[in-house]
Each structure stands twice: as C-alpha cells, then as structure tokens.
C-alpha cells in the first residue's frame, strides 16, 4: 500500500520576512524594528522624517511599514525627538463659523506634515477653567496650542502654559505678547473704516452693537468705530451703543431696541456678521427696508455675509488665513526664523448692498 506522507506542520508556507500574521494583532514599531534589524529609535526617525537616517535604511523601513499597513499613533510619533505631534485649538467663541474657519486654516498648515489637530472648547467663567486646561494639555502631551479670541486674552492661561512649558500662539486684536507668540488682527482699524464709510454716505444718527465686554475684540472694535466717527466730526452717543453676545439672537434684540429709539438710527454697525444678521431680522419685523431705511455693516466677512439679501457690507478678517498663520508659527518655530516675528493682519472693508447714501 502506498501512503502519501502528510506534510509536517512546520512545512506549511509562511512569510519569509517573518511579518506578523494578518488579523492576529496590530503591527507595532517594535515589529518594524525587528524586521528591519534596526533600533526602535531609527524607525521613529524615519516615521518623523528625520534627515539623520541613511537613504538605504529609510527605503527599507518604509517598505516594511507599507507592507504591514502600519499607522502610528500621533501621540507616539515624537519618540525620537521627545515631543508629540498634536496641536490643540482652544476656543470660547460663541460664533460657530468663526471657529470652523480657524480650524480649517490650522488644518491647511498641517497638510503634508506629521501633525494632527485636537479641538477643545472651554468656558473661561467656569471655576475649573485653568485646571481643565492644564489637564487637557498634559494628558494630550501637546506640541503646542493655538489660542483664539477671547481665551487668547487670558493672561492666567498664558502663565499656566509657560509653567508647563507648552508652546502657544495667540490670535488677538492687539499685541499682547512676544512676536513669536502673536497673530495680531488690528480690529480697531477695520471698525474705523466702517465708521468713515457710513459718515461719508451722509449718515449722522449712527448706532453700534458690540460684542461681550469679556472680549478684547469688542472693546477694540468700539474704540476704532468711535475714532472713525470723530475723524468725521461725529461721535457715538451712549444711548445708541448696545452690548450683545456675538450671536444672532442678541443682535436681533439689540437691533429692535435701537430701531425703536427717537430719532431712529439710519445706520448700525454690528460687531460681527451674526449680530448684523440679527439686525436684518429686527428691521424686517419693524417694516424697515435695508438699505433704503437702514444701512448695516457687520464684521468678519463670514460666509453669512453673502447669503443674506441684500448682501452685507462687512469688515473682512481672513479668519482661515489667521488659523493657518498661527499653526505655521508653531510648527516651524525651530526651523524658520521668520516664525519668531510678529504676524499682522489688516482688516478690509468690503462694500456690498446693505449700505447706501442717506436718502
């Protein structure tokens, strides 16, 4: 009887490279180091694009990474340089579109790098604010943070970041720090342009709706607006100045109050586009037409400015660019000397259909 010999178990085919079997476990940096016969530190240097690796070794390691489908955890990517590749964006701004635009800008700066973004909303009025921020930064082992208005104006938080040695960049309406830590938006200059525009159209009873007093930008925009009026020998009457919350509803409420005054204002400058949209609602509810009965100017030139009828005249801040500039200052701080210089943005008045000469 002829018997066919059954192959021994050890004769079963297997990967010559010694790679872990698919499906058994996720590949690790240790697996790559073993297969490439190099140290774990060398693998980490290749992952982090360090120039201190021979090209032959780099090609070999990248081939193994590709074969295994290895995707490193961003928190572990800084092994070779003892840093993380996570950047945090901390915000307390009530305007969603502003936050989204900044986020997109930060992501623009991260493109083709090893960095990832972590978003963290906060409430500066919460008693646990500083504790929560410290826990967030230390738990994530952040490379650095982008501080957006108005959290960027909080010197307590900046001191905390100094204490725990976390890099940061502040976006603010005025310079509050060393140049390497600042993107300055000069909000007062844009607000002054808005005042000049309304005055040059012949308006004399002009009202203002500001953001919350906890925001430095609200004070700067009011200051600039008053300055622009004074240049045209006008002044902002306290009775025509309302504080709101940078939100649509608060803008509508403030607009209704102003538009029932006697004499009624013929023009309103709102501290952001959300509040300007609220003014549109208040005017419509009172049977007023824009710009025939009321000229309106907003601030930021967010997408909503071109989604209303008539199209909104607004002071443009390149918010997405501001996010990109802030993140780039963090990412390239060690390699680009220009990132240590003050970064400045100049607002621009964009005239559309919501302002017209006084009839």
Secondary structure, DSSP 8 states (H G I E B T S, - for coil): --------GGGS---TT----TTTS---HHHHHHHHTS-HHHHHHHHTT-S-S-HHHHHHHHHHHHHHT----GGGTTTTTT---EEEEEE--S-HHHHHHHHHHHHHHHTTSS-EEEEEE--TTSTTHHHHHHHHHHHHT-SEEEE-TTGGG-HHHHHHHHHTT-EEEEEESS--S-GGGEEE--HHHHHHHHHHHHHHTT--SEEEEE--TT-HHHHHHHHHHHHHHHHTT----GGGEEE--SSHHHHHHHHHHHHTSSS--SEEEESSHHHHHHHHHHHHHTT--TTTT-EEEEEE--GGGGSSSS--EEEE--HHHHHHHHHHHHHTTTT-GGGGS-EE---EEE--SS-----
